[in-house]
Amino acid sequence: MARRAYGFRNFENYRLRVLG
């Protein structure tokens, strides 16, 4: 579960970075 949460958070962070 922790691993899944980490991946989900990483994805969100990437999206935020893309949006700027």
N, C-alpha and C positions, 0 to 999 in steps of 0.2 A: 504493500500500500504506500509506504513512504516513497518507494522508488517511483511509483505512478504519480504521486503528488509532486515530486520533484520535476518529473518530465512535464507535467501540466503547467507548473509554475514557469519552467524554462520557456515553454511555448508562448505563454502569455507575455513574458518579458521580451521575447523576440518580436512579438506582434507590436508591443508598445514601442520598441526600438524602431521598427519599420515605420510606424505612424509618425514617429519623431516626437 
